[in-house]
Amino acid sequence: MLPRRSLLRAAGATASLLAAAPFVRAQGSLQKFRFNLGWKVEATAAGFLLAHQRGYYKDAGLDVAIDTGNGSAAAISLVGSGAYDCASADLATMVEFNVNNPTAGLKAVAIQYDLNPNAILVRRNGPIARPADLAGKTLLGQPFNASRKLFPVFAKAQGFDPSGVKWENVAPDIGDTRFVKGDFDGSAYFYFTGLLNLKLRGMGPEQIRMFRFSDHGMKSYGNGLVANAKSMEQAEAMKAFVKATTRGWIEAMADTRAGAAAVKAREPLANEQIEHERLKLIVEGSMDTPGTRSHGWGAATPERIQATIAETVDAFGLKSSPAVADIWTERFLPSPADRKLKA
C-alpha cells in the first residue's frame, strides 16, 4: 500500500494526463473524425495530408479519416447529412445550402482560401482583352461550377450584363481539350486548376489571359472548413482538428515541396512536380495574403464574411440573407500565435 502523500501525487499526475490528452486518456482510444476534401487528392489537400502524415491529428487525440470528394456542393450535402464531420468547401455554396435548408446550421470554422480563386481564363491572342469583352461570348462551365455560379457578381462589378453569355456544359477533361482547340471563348475555373489543366494539354500560362474574380471587385472568401451542428457540439474534438489542420497548412505553405510530397504519398499516381507547382500557385495567389499575414491562417473578419453573404445572395438570387453568426464561428480557432504564418 502507498502512503497517503504518494497516492495524492499519483492522483494529481493522472489528472494532468487526462487534461492534456482528453481523447486518448479519457476514452482509451483516438476519437474518430471524418473529413471530406471536397475534391480529389491534389495540392488543394496538401495541408490536411501533411498534418495526417506528420501525426498531428493523432497527437491531438483524433483518428481522422480523409476522403476525396466531388465538388463543394456534394461535400456540403454530405456534411449536412452527418456523413462527415467537416469538409473543405466553397463558402458561397454553403451559404446557398443553408438558405435552402433552414435547419441545416452549417458553419465555417476556419478559412482556407483568403482570396477567392474563381476565375475566367481566355486565350491571350484572342479577342477578349478585358472582362467586359466577355459579354455575349461562349464560355465553358458546368452548372455546379462555382466560377460559373459566381460569374454574375464578377460581371456586375465590371459593368456588363452576364445574361448574354452562353454557357457550355461539358465534362471538365473533355472541355479542357476543346478549349485548347478553340471551341470556346473562355473557361470558368479555380485559377490554379485551369492553368495546370491547360498546361498539361499544351497551352502554357504565356498563352493565357486570366481574370481572377478577386482582382476584379469580388470580396468573398473562397473555401473554408465547413462543419455541421452535431460535430461542433464535440467542441474539443473540433478545436483539436482545426488546430492540427492549421499547423499542417502553415507548414505546407512554408515548405511546398513537403506539401506536394504528402500529396504524392497519399496518391501514388499524382504528378508530384505538377502538384508542387499547383501548391505554389495556391499559396501565392490565395493563401499567403496580407489578410492571412495579419490575422493568421483560418481567421476571418466580419466585414469579409458579410461581403461573402451579400455577393452570394446577389449571384444566386437567394430568398433570404443569413447573418454573419449564422455561417461563421471563430470559437474553434487556435490562438493567434498558433495560426501565425512562418516568415
Salt bridges, closest charged atoms under 4 A:
GLU42 OE1 - ARG278 NE 3.90
ASP63 OD2 - LYS32 NZ 3.10
ASP85 OD1 - ARG34 NH2 3.32
GLU96 OE1 - LYS149 NZ 2.72
ASP114 OD1 - ARG304 NH1 3.57
ASP133 OD1 - ARG130 NE 3.54
GLU168 OE2 - LYS166 NZ 3.59
ASP176 OD2 - ARG201 NH1 3.81
ASP183 OD2 - ARG178 NE 2.91
GLU236 OE2 - LYS239 NZ 3.92
GLU251 OE1 - ARG54 NH1 2.55
GLU251 OE2 - ARG247 NE 3.34
GLU275 OE1 - ARG278 NE 2.97
GLU277 OE2 - LYS199 NZ 2.89
ASP288 OD1 - ARG293 NE 2.83
ASP314 OD2 - LYS156 NZ 3.27
ASP338 OD2 - LYS243 NZ 3.57
